[in-house]
């Protein structure tokens, strides 16, 4: 869809950039796409993106034009759009994003969907008299997985089958832990937890943040008590790192992307360590690169997990490992 401003007008510096539509058109000449111009203008003008077109004739101040141009220059310099905007949508969340953690991606939204399926299964199988279902998001980064589990993984709509709906109504039927070894990342997760607490205080109250590496951040009382372990760990190899798009390589935290030479180091550690933390029948859900699927599946089977499988991303590529610890 095009703006109402002609190309001649955009290229003419004498034409004032005094409306929303003219500002979008002016930024579009610099940015990779008009859609990015729309995102930036919507942000600085405090207009919902869905309402932007109807606001094209609205006036904009010089301050708004200056702020939009400054953001556009950051984008032209290669900074991810999500960091430029400072906020991004993830499933039902609107979260703060910045270089302290990875940009939330659609692939990780699929991970959350798989994790919610596991929660429904666990809720059906768990004795409700034994307390809440306990889940952990390891390496939480911006917190989007943990916050989504707390928001979407409790209440009647999280019950799954009709058989389980009746017992999925408690405000405290899930407890979510979120860990990270990076203090800046954990502080960003704390910011997003505060954002969740405003509209959804009950969901925010289900979350516990803990600093430390993987399971080391958790209290010992949770050994053999976790029903669900979820993670989007680093899985880029050292060789792959050098070939990444500069937008990723130069702006997103390397430690959240590269675990070591092979890219499999964190996945292997989580598969092995989760065994002593999971309850019998507990679920393990891990994001991975499609080309790692055979290796990671073999790791999980060798470690003794049952029902080991893979789930696809939106492109149909193997993206999520799902496995169950035996004993239930």
N, C-alpha and C positions, 0 to 999 in steps of 0.2 A: 504494500500500500504506500502511496507517495503522499508527500505533504502538498499543501495548497500553494507553496512558494515555488516560483519558477527557478530553473537553473541559472538564468541570467541574473535574477535578483540575488541569488545566493553568492554568486561570484562578484557582485558589485559591492564594494566596501562602503558605498554611500547609502546603501539600503539599511535602515536601522534594524537591529535585532531587538524588537520591542514586544514580540508576542511569543507565546509558547511554540506556535508553528514555525515561526521564523528561526527560533533558537534551535529547534530540532533539525531544520534544514541546514542551518549553518554548521552544526556539529557533524552532520552526516557527510560533509565534504572531507572531513578529517578522519573519521572513525571507520572501522572495517565494515560496518553495516548501519542502516538507519535504525534497526531495532536497538542497537547499543546506544545510539543517540537518544532514543525514546526512554530507555532505562535511566540514563543520566539525568535527562530533563525532569522526568517524573520524580526522581529522588530529590533534586535540588529545589524543585517547585512544590514539593510535598503534595503530589497528586498521585492517586492510585493509578498504576499503569493501565488498567482497563478503562479509566476515565480520561486518559490523555488526549485521545483524538477529539473528543467533544470539547476539550479545553484549548484547542489550537488558537483560537482567537483571543484568549485571555492575555492581558498584559503581563510582562515580566520586568522586574527591577534590574538595574545595573548590577546590583550585588548578586542576584540570581544568575545573570549572564556570566559574570566573572567566575562564580563558583562552578558553573557547568563547564566553562572552558578549561578551568584548572583540572577538573576531573577528566576531561577529554584528553588533555595533554598527558596525564598519567597513563591513560589507556594506550595512547599512541606510543608511549615509551615502552610498552610491553607488560605493564602490570595487569594481572587478571581483573576482568570486569567486576567480579565479586568483591575483591579487595577495594577497588575504586569506589564502589557503591557503599561498602561497609556493612551491608545487610543482604541476606539472601534467603529465599524460601527453600525449605526442605520438608517434604511431605506436608504435615499440618503446622509446621513451625515457621516462624520468621526469626532468623538468628543473626547475631553479629559475627562477621567474618573479617579476619585480618591475618597478616603473615605469622601470627603465633601458631596457627594450625592450618591443615590442608583445607582447600576449597571443598565444601560438601558437593558430592557429585551424584548423578542419577544412579550410578552403579551401587552406591551405598544405600540409596533409598530402597533398592531391591534387596539388599542385605537385611534391612529392617523388616521388610515384608516377610522374608523367610523366617527371621527370628520371631516375629509375631505368630506365625504358623506354629512354631515350636512351643511358644507360650500357651497357645490354645490346647495343644496336645498335652502339655505338662499340667495345665489346670484341670483337665479331665482326669488325669491319672494320679494327681496328688491328693493325699488326705487333707482336707481343708482344716481339720482340727490340729494339724501339725504346724500351722502358721502360714505366712505368705510364701508365694513362689519367689525365690531369690535369683536375680539375674545380675550379671556383671558385664560391663562394656570396658574391655581392656584397651588402653591407648585411646582414650576418648576424644582427644583433640578438642574440637569446638563443642563437643558434647551432644552432637545431633542424634547419635544412636541411642544413648542413654535417655535423653529427653523424650525421644519418640516412643521408646518402650514404656516409659512411665505414663505418657499421655495416652497412647493408643492401646496399651497392654492391660488395661484395667477397666472395669465397668461392664455393663451388659453387652455392649457391642463387641467386646473382646472375647466373648465366651465361645465363639465357634459354633459347634453344633447345638441343636436345641437341648440336647441332654445336658450340656455344660452351662448353658446360659444362666440357669437359675442360681448357680453358685459363683458366678462371675460378677457379683454386684457390690462387693465390699470395696470401700475406698482404700483399704490397706491390704488387698489381696496380692500385691506385688511389691517387692523391695528391690530397688535398682542401685547397684554400685557402679561408679565410673572412676577409673584410675588412669593416671598418666605420670610418666617420669619427668615431664617437662613442666616446671612451675609456670612459665608463661602460658602454655596451652591450658593448664588446669585453671588459671585465672580467667582465660577466655570462656571456658566451660562454666565457670562461676557466673560470669556476666550473663550468659545465655540461660542459666538456671534462674537468675533473677528476672529475666524477661519472661520466662515461662510462668513464674510465680504470680505475676500480675493477673493474667486472665485465667490461669489454671493452678490455683494454690494447692489443691489436693494432689495433682500430678507432681508438682515440684517437691512436695513433702515426702514423696516416695524415694527421692534420690539422695545418695550419699557420695560425696567426692572424696577421693583419697590419692595422695601423692606417692608415687613409687613405681618401680618397674614391674609391669604385668601383675602377677599374683602377689608379689612381695608387698604391694600396697594394702592388701586386704588383712583384716584381723584374723588371727588363727582360728577363731571360733567358727569361721566359714569353711574350714576344711571339711570336705565330704558333705557340705550343706548347700552348694550351689545347684540350682536346677537348670540354669542356662548360662553358657559362656559365649559371648559375642565379641568379635573384634574385626576391625579393618586395619590390620597391621601393615607395616612397611613390607613391600614385596617386590621392589624394583632392584635388579642386580646392579653391581657397580658398573658393568659395561653398558647396561641399558640407560643408566643415569646420564652418561655423556651424550646420548642420542635423544634425550627428551627435548620436547619443545622448550625453547628458552623461556617462554612464559611460565612454565612450570619450574624449570631448573633454576632460574634466577630469582624466583619470588617465593616459592613454597618451601617449607622447612625440609631439608635433606634428610634429617633423622626420621621424619615421618614417612619417608618414601623408600630409603635404602637401608636394609638391615645388615648387609654384608656383601661379600663377593657374589654369592649365588642368587640372592633374593629370597631364598627359602628359609633362612635362619630363624626368623621370628615365627613363621608358620610351624616349623618343626618344634620349636620350644613350646609353643602354646598347645600343640597336640599332645605332647608328652606330659606337660605339667598339669593340664586340665584334668587328667585322670584322677588325681588325688583330691580334687576340689569338687568334682561333680557328684551329685547323689546318684544312686542306681537309676538308670533310665534318663539321666540328665542329658541335655542337648548341647552340642558344640556347633557354632555357626561362624565361619571364617570367610572373609573376602579374599580372593586371590586373582592372579592373572590367568587368563584362559589357557595359556601355554603351560601353566604349572599344574593343571588339573589332574593329570595322570600321576605325577609325582606325589602330590599332596594326598590324593586318594589312597595311594599305596602306603604312605606314612600312617594314615589314620587306621587302615586295616591292620597293618603290622603292629600298631600300638594297642590293638584289641577292641577298637570301637565296632559297633554293630550298625546296620542300616546306613552305611556310608554312601552318600550320594552327592550329586552336584545339581545346582539350580542355575538357570541361565539369566543373563542380564537382558536388557531391552533389545540388544542386538542378536540375541539367541546364542551368545557365547557362554561357555561354562564360567561362572563368576563366583559362586558361593558353594563352599563345602558345608554339608550337613552331616553330622554323625551323632550316634547315641551311645552313651556309656552303658555297658551291660549290667544286668542285675535286677531290673524292674520286673 
